[in-house]
Each structure stands twice: as structure tokens, then as C-alpha cells.
Amino acid sequence: QAQLVESGGGLVQAGGSLRLSCAVSLAFNMFHVGWFRQGPGKERYFVAGVSRNSGRTAYADSVKGRFTISRDNTTNTVTLQMNNLKPEDTAVYYCAASRVRDTNYDPSEITQYVAWGPGTQLTVSS
């Protein structure tokens, strides 16, 4: 089973940028990877995802045009570049791995993910 570890969270002012990283151990090329976030007292919501083979990406409407997900198969890392951050982006961010068939991969479907990192906190101040 893959192990994932997020890094890069912190405190940033509104309008600023930050990059999150997700390091994946074991068979990185076998996994689709997604980013989710969970604010205080809220459910965990989809942010972005990237498929394992084609590198197809998908984004939640709330982050389209501001966030960019990418994967590096040489370093087993998925990054989430976040620009023009807003206070409502404040949350714990989690990366997760999925091994479903390529044709079945729905990045926003949380039940498809079988391994999760411990999360990293992002706080955006107004």
C-alpha cells in the first residue's frame, strides 16, 4: 500500500501563493492522485486530481484558474500550486491515491481513494 506525506502548508495572506507537495512511496506510477481539503467543522471536499498515465487533470470549480496540479514521475511527487489564495481556502489539505482503472477514475469521487496522507494545514489570512 502506498504511503503519502504532504508538505508545504503554512500561513499566507490573501492574494498570495503557496505550493503543496505530496510524496508517494511505492509504485507511484500505479496511482492516480488527488488533493482534498477539509475546513473546520466541514466535510472533506475534492480540490484537484491527476491521472496516472495520461496526466489528465481535474479541478473543483472553486479553484479553477487559481490552482494547478502536476505530477513528476521521476521524483514520485504530486504538487499543488495555489495562487490568488482566499480566506475560504483555509483548510487541512490531504493528498490521496487511487488505483482504479483509468476509464473508471473519477478524481472527485472520494471513495475511489485507498490511501491518504496525514494532511497539511493551510491558513489564509484576510
N, C-alpha and C positions, 0 to 999 in steps of 0.2 A: 504494500500500500504506500502511495506517495505521502511524503511529509511536506508541508508547506509552511513557510515562515515569511510574514510580511515585515517590511521596514519602511522608514521614511516619513512616518506620521509626525505631527507636531502642531505648533500654534502658528497661524498665519493671519494676516489682515485681509479683509475683504478686498477682492481685486487682485490678490497675489496668486502665486503659483507654487505648486509642490509636486514632487514625483514620489509615488509609492512603488515599491518593488516587492515581488513575490518570488522567493527562491523555492524551487521544486526539486526534491530529491527523487531519484529512481525513475527511469523510463519517462523522462519529460515529454518525449515525442509522442507518447501514447495518450496524452491527456489534453482535452480542451480545458481552458482555464477561464474562470470568471471572477469578477470583483462584485462584491455585495457590500452594503453598508447598513448599519443599524444605529439609529439615533436613540436617545434616552426615552424609554417607555414605548418604543416603536418596534414594529416587526423588521425583519431583515429584508432589504429590497435589493433588486438587481441594479447594478451600475453599468457594467460593461463585460463583454466576453470575447474570447478569441478562439477559433477552432484550431485543431492540432495540425492538420495537413495544409489546408488552403490558406490558413491565416485569416479566414473570414472574421470580420468584427461586427459587433452589435452594441448598441448603446441605449440606455434609458433616455426617454425624451428630455428629462430634466438636465441631462449632462451633455447632450449632443451639441457639437460645436465648441465645447469647453474642455472635454476630457478626451484623451487618446490612449487606447490600449495597444500594446505591442508585445511581441514575444521574441526572444532571442534563443534559438535552439542550440547555440554554441555555449551559452552560459546557464542554460536551464532557468531562465528568469523571464517573468512577465512584468512589465511596468505599466503604470497608470499615470500618465502625465495630466495634471489637473491645472487648468488655467482659469483666470477670472473667477476665483473662488468666491462663494457666497456664504453667509452665516448658515443658511439652510443645508449646506454641505457638511456641517459638523456631524460627525458620527464615528463609530468604530468601523473601520474598513477591513473586510475579510477577503482573502482570495480562496478559491476552491477549485478542485479538479474533478473532471468528468471523463468517463471512459465509454460513453455511449457511442453507437455507430455514428459515423459522420452525417448520414442522412437523417438521423434522429436527434441530432444535437440542437436543442433549443436553449440558447445562452441564458435566457431569463427564467428558465424552469429550475427552481431551486432544488427540487427532488432529484434532479439528474446528477448532482454533485455528491461525491462519495468521500472526499477528504477536504478538510478545512484547516486553514491556519488559525492561530490564536487571536489574530486581529491587531490592528494598529490604530491609535486614536488620532483623528484629525479634528482640530478646533479652529474655526474661522471666526475671528472677531470682527465686529462691525465698526 
